[in-house]
């Protein structure tokens, strides 16, 4: 749910992290990557339940602010970060309402309220468009080559691990690590495109603890990105994270030759999730109609 653009969507009652202490036993040995993924899919609601999900709607608020340097990215609930075309972070933290509509295969529409205007991003699985009125650009523009490249790596609405073999992906166990005091399995995912990334699975709950996002380029240097999943809740039998936090990791020296400065975390809180809503196919085409209302 969550390949998204796209992503910034979605986030601190950390129920799981409060229960699991740092001194819990190490992750059980002997499980293969495939067995760990099977347990993850079962913990999230089961393969049959996710296969039955054809559309997904997520609504909430994105907390942004406190730094002018970074652009907002929107992570999807069971996936990586998406396209870097949203408003610059304001000096003071604000809550930006968003609405994300997802539909198989790999279609997405994101609307973000900013200063009384609605920014829109649409991806139809092949092509993408954006509307950015906060930049006084009121024409619909196509995704750039880089944005399309990022979008092409975006996962299906059920995330990278559900039905991974059918999607042409390969998984392998890349060791165990502590994530915020919890024991996790580090799973390396290689998509059929050759794109690789990691997913950390909680060794106790078998839900995702964090996922490796798309690197973010700041000051001429690519920075590693991590998206943390928190506050899983049951929605129609599916476990969905209602809190996501994106962290852009610092590097020793950036492309300008100066010491890197931290980027504040970007938190997303999901207020409402609807499974299999009726979504008009036109919403995933080049925008020719007024944006959706976030009051649906």
Secondary structure, 3 states (H helix, E strand, C coil): CCCCCCEECCCCCCHHHHHCCCCCCCCCCCCCHHHHHHHHHHHCCCHHHHHCCCEEEEEEEEEECCCCCCECCCECCCCCCCCCCCCECCCCCEEEEEEEEEECCCEEEEEEEECCEEEEEEECCCCEEEEEHHHCEEEEEECCHHHHHHHHCCCCCCCCCCCCCCCCCEEEEEEEEEECCEEEEEEEEECCCCCEEEEEEECCCCCEEEEECCCEEECCEEECEEEEEEEEEEECCEEEEEEEEEEECCCCECCCCCECCCCCCEEEEEEEEEECCCCCHHHHCCCCCCCCCCCC
